[in-house]
Amino acid sequence: MTLSVGCHQIAFSPTKAENLSRILEILDHTDAYLNVFAEYAMGVPPEGLSKEFVQNNAEPLHGGFVSKILEKTRQKKSSVVFTTFLKEGKAVFNAAILVDEGKIAAVYKKIHLFDAFGHRESEFFHAGRQLAIAEIGEFKVGLAVCFDLRFPELFRSMAYKGVNLFIVPSAWFTGKYKLDQWRTLILARAHENISYLVAVNQAHPLFVGHSIVASPLGYALEEAGEDQASFSAELSEGKIEEANRLVPTLQLSKPELYKKWQSRS
């Protein structure tokens, strides 16, 4: 079984309505079944996020931003992963949402907030605490967001639950060595878990671009440059099975030992 994935590397504007229009227009014209957009889809100013900006743009799950994307996937009989500033009571989460043909299949609230390189996401977001896993066809999909890539235990936890396709909307800022880190982490997370990994980043000038579809054998199946672009890739369940025969890391892993070591620390 194969799955057609469209990756849409956009430089989102500070205007939520404008970004929503771009997403809907792309969904109207894409031939891919599963489409993936970058982090901060509700918008990001040139100077970066602020608490006021996040609060002013945040919406509940039944708000207009999510509802319009739901309706578009219902019309097109397609799937999409996108992000929102998800409002729940007084809390706001940096959330990735997987929608399949008009229905919400999974909601992931970013666990590892970006408190690094001078940024403090924890000043405007609450951290999530749960995995988000769903099935699209024969693929078991696990969601993560951007900075999560630096935490291999998150991806291994999903792999132990059968996930073979990670989707990671991102807003990976530019900076010294940042592109090298981005590429290294994506390819490593895919290969060590014998899974596909689709990481869609925002484009220049704020972010490094280079959205990647990583194969289970740890190479870039498709990769964009730094500018705005859309591309697609065909993911094959057979390639996962082949990689598992060649490098059966999940079968050879020793989680019971790891837990024992952690309990003694």
C-alpha positions as CSV (number, residue, x, y, z in Angstrom):
1,M,0.0,0.0,0.0
2,T,1.3,3.5,-0.8
3,L,0.3,6.9,0.5
4,S,0.7,10.1,-1.4
5,V,1.9,12.9,0.9
6,G,2.0,16.6,-0.1
7,C,4.5,18.9,1.8
8,H,3.7,22.6,1.7
9,Q,6.6,24.8,2.8
10,I,5.1,28.3,3.4
11,A,6.4,31.4,5.0
12,F,3.2,32.2,7.0
13,S,2.3,35.8,7.4
14,P,1.2,37.5,10.7
15,T,-2.4,37.5,9.4
16,K,-4.5,34.4,10.4
17,A,-7.1,34.9,7.7
18,E,-4.5,35.2,5.0
19,N,-2.8,32.0,6.1
20,L,-6.1,30.1,6.2
21,S,-6.9,31.2,2.7
22,R,-3.5,29.9,1.5
23,I,-4.1,26.5,3.1
24,L,-7.6,26.2,1.7
25,E,-6.3,27.1,-1.8
26,I,-3.5,24.6,-1.7
27,L,-5.9,21.9,-0.5
28,D,-8.2,22.8,-3.5
29,H,-5.4,22.1,-6.0
30,T,-3.3,19.4,-4.6
31,D,-3.5,15.8,-5.8
32,A,-1.9,14.3,-2.7
33,Y,-4.1,12.5,-0.2
34,L,-2.3,13.5,3.0
35,N,-1.1,17.2,3.1
36,V,1.2,18.6,5.7
37,F,1.7,22.3,6.6
38,A,4.3,23.9,8.9
39,E,4.1,25.0,12.5
40,Y,2.6,28.5,13.5
41,A,0.0,28.2,10.7
42,M,-2.2,30.8,12.5
43,G,0.6,33.3,11.9
44,V,4.0,34.6,13.1
45,P,5.2,38.2,13.1
46,P,8.7,39.1,11.8
47,E,9.9,39.6,15.4
48,G,8.5,36.2,16.5
49,L,5.6,35.2,18.7
50,S,4.4,37.1,21.7
51,K,1.9,36.3,24.4
52,E,-0.4,39.0,23.1
53,F,-0.2,37.7,19.5
54,V,-0.9,34.1,20.5
55,Q,-3.9,35.1,22.8
56,N,-5.4,37.3,20.1
57,N,-5.3,34.5,17.5
58,A,-6.0,31.4,19.6
59,E,-9.3,29.5,18.9
60,P,-11.0,26.5,20.4
61,L,-11.2,23.2,18.4
62,H,-14.6,24.1,17.1
63,G,-13.5,27.6,15.9
64,G,-13.6,28.9,12.4
65,F,-9.9,28.1,11.5
66,V,-10.2,24.4,12.2
67,S,-13.8,24.1,10.9
68,K,-13.0,25.6,7.5
69,I,-10.1,23.1,7.0
70,L,-12.4,20.2,8.2
71,E,-15.0,21.2,5.6
72,K,-12.4,21.4,2.8
73,T,-11.0,17.9,3.5
74,R,-14.6,16.6,3.6
75,Q,-15.2,18.1,0.1
76,K,-11.9,16.9,-1.3
77,K,-11.9,13.5,0.5
78,S,-8.4,14.1,1.7
79,S,-6.4,14.4,4.9
80,V,-4.3,17.1,6.4
81,V,-2.0,17.9,9.3
82,F,-1.8,21.6,10.3
83,T,-1.2,23.5,13.5
84,T,-3.2,25.9,15.7
85,F,-3.0,28.0,18.8
86,L,-5.5,25.8,20.5
87,K,-7.6,27.5,23.3
88,E,-8.9,25.4,26.1
89,G,-10.4,27.5,28.9
90,K,-7.6,29.8,30.0
91,A,-4.9,27.6,28.5
92,V,-3.4,27.8,25.0
93,F,-1.6,24.9,23.4
94,N,0.7,24.8,20.4
95,A,-1.2,21.9,18.7
96,A,-1.0,19.8,15.6
97,I,-4.2,18.4,14.2
98,L,-4.7,15.4,11.9
99,V,-7.9,15.6,9.9
100,D,-9.1,12.8,7.7
101,E,-12.0,13.5,5.3
102,G,-13.7,16.0,7.5
103,K,-13.1,14.3,10.8
104,I,-10.5,15.0,13.5
105,A,-8.4,11.9,13.8
106,A,-5.8,13.2,16.4
107,V,-4.9,16.3,18.3
108,Y,-1.3,16.6,19.6
109,K,-0.4,19.3,22.1
110,K,3.3,20.0,21.9
111,I,5.0,18.4,24.8
112,H,8.5,20.0,24.5
113,L,8.1,23.7,24.3
114,F,10.8,25.7,22.6
115,D,12.7,27.2,25.5
116,A,16.1,27.4,23.8
117,F,18.2,29.7,21.7
118,G,16.7,32.7,23.5
119,H,13.1,31.7,22.8
120,R,10.5,31.0,25.5
121,E,7.5,29.2,24.2
122,S,6.4,28.4,27.7
123,E,5.6,32.1,28.2
124,F,2.6,31.7,25.9
125,F,1.8,28.0,25.6
126,H,0.9,25.2,28.1
127,A,2.8,22.0,27.5
128,G,0.9,18.8,26.4
129,R,1.3,15.5,28.1
130,Q,-0.1,12.9,25.7
131,L,0.9,11.1,22.6
132,A,-1.3,11.5,19.5
133,I,-1.6,8.5,17.2
134,A,-4.1,7.7,14.4
135,E,-4.4,5.4,11.4
136,I,-4.4,6.6,7.8
137,G,-4.9,3.7,5.5
138,E,-2.3,1.1,6.4
139,F,-0.1,3.6,8.1
140,K,0.0,4.3,11.8
141,V,0.7,8.0,12.2
142,G,2.3,9.7,15.2
143,L,2.4,13.5,15.6
144,A,5.1,15.7,17.0
145,V,6.0,19.4,16.6
146,C,9.4,21.0,15.8
147,F,11.5,21.1,19.0
148,D,10.2,17.6,19.8
149,L,12.8,16.4,17.3
150,R,15.5,16.8,19.9
151,F,13.8,14.2,22.2
152,P,14.3,10.7,20.8
153,E,12.3,9.1,23.6
154,L,9.1,10.7,22.3
155,F,9.5,9.0,18.9
156,R,10.6,5.7,20.3
157,S,7.6,5.7,22.6
158,M,5.4,6.1,19.5
159,A,7.4,3.4,17.6
160,Y,6.8,0.9,20.4
161,K,3.1,1.5,19.8
162,G,3.4,0.6,16.1
163,V,3.8,4.1,14.6
164,N,5.6,3.9,11.2
165,L,4.9,7.4,10.0
166,F,5.9,10.5,12.0
167,I,4.6,13.9,10.9
168,V,6.4,16.9,12.3
169,P,5.1,20.4,11.5
170,S,7.9,22.8,12.3
171,A,9.1,26.4,12.5
172,W,12.8,25.7,12.8
173,F,14.5,29.1,13.1
174,T,17.6,30.1,11.2
175,G,20.9,30.3,13.1
176,K,24.4,28.8,13.3
177,Y,24.4,25.1,12.7
178,K,20.6,25.0,12.8
179,L,20.2,23.5,9.3
180,D,22.8,20.8,10.1
181,Q,20.9,20.0,13.3
182,W,17.5,20.0,11.5
183,R,18.7,17.5,8.9
184,T,20.6,15.3,11.3
185,L,17.7,14.9,13.8
186,I,15.1,14.2,11.1
187,L,17.1,11.5,9.4
188,A,18.1,9.9,12.8
189,R,14.6,9.9,14.2
190,A,13.4,8.1,11.0
191,H,16.1,5.5,10.8
192,E,16.4,4.6,14.4
193,N,12.7,3.9,14.5
194,I,12.5,2.3,11.0
195,S,9.7,4.7,10.0
196,Y,9.0,7.5,7.5
197,L,9.3,11.0,8.9
198,V,7.7,13.9,7.2
199,A,9.0,17.2,8.6
200,V,7.5,20.3,7.0
201,N,9.2,23.6,8.0
202,Q,8.4,27.2,7.3
203,A,10.5,28.9,4.6
204,H,13.0,31.8,4.7
205,P,13.6,34.4,5.9
206,L,12.8,33.5,9.5
207,F,13.2,29.7,9.2
208,V,15.6,27.3,7.5
209,G,13.1,25.7,5.1
210,H,14.4,22.4,3.8
211,S,11.3,20.4,4.5
212,I,12.2,16.7,4.3
213,V,10.5,13.3,3.8
214,A,12.9,10.9,5.4
215,S,13.0,7.2,4.6
216,P,13.1,4.3,7.1
217,L,16.7,3.8,6.0
218,G,17.7,7.3,7.1
219,Y,18.1,9.2,3.9
220,A,16.1,12.1,2.4
221,L,13.6,10.8,0.0
222,E,12.6,14.4,-0.9
223,E,13.9,17.7,0.3
224,A,13.0,21.3,-0.5
225,G,15.4,24.3,-0.5
226,E,15.0,27.3,1.7
227,D,12.2,29.1,-0.3
228,Q,8.5,28.5,-0.4
229,A,7.7,25.3,-2.2
230,S,5.3,22.3,-2.5
231,F,6.4,18.8,-3.3
232,S,5.0,15.3,-3.0
233,A,6.3,11.9,-2.1
234,E,4.9,8.3,-2.3
235,L,5.3,6.4,0.9
236,S,5.4,2.6,0.6
237,E,4.6,0.2,3.4
238,G,6.8,-2.3,1.6
239,K,9.8,-0.1,2.1
240,I,9.2,-0.1,5.9
241,E,9.0,-3.9,5.9
242,E,12.2,-4.1,3.8
243,A,14.1,-1.7,6.3
244,N,12.9,-3.8,9.2
245,R,14.4,-6.9,7.7
246,L,17.7,-5.2,7.1
247,V,18.0,-3.3,10.4
248,P,15.6,-4.7,13.0
249,T,16.4,-2.2,15.7
250,L,12.9,-2.2,17.3
251,Q,13.0,-6.0,17.6
252,L,16.5,-5.9,19.1
253,S,15.9,-3.0,21.5
254,K,15.9,-3.7,25.3
255,P,13.3,-1.4,26.8
256,E,13.2,-3.4,30.0
257,L,16.8,-2.7,30.7
258,Y,16.5,1.0,29.9
259,K,13.6,1.3,32.4
260,K,15.7,-0.5,35.0
261,W,18.7,1.9,34.5
262,Q,16.4,4.9,34.7
263,S,14.8,3.7,38.0
264,R,18.3,3.5,39.6
265,S,19.4,7.1,38.6
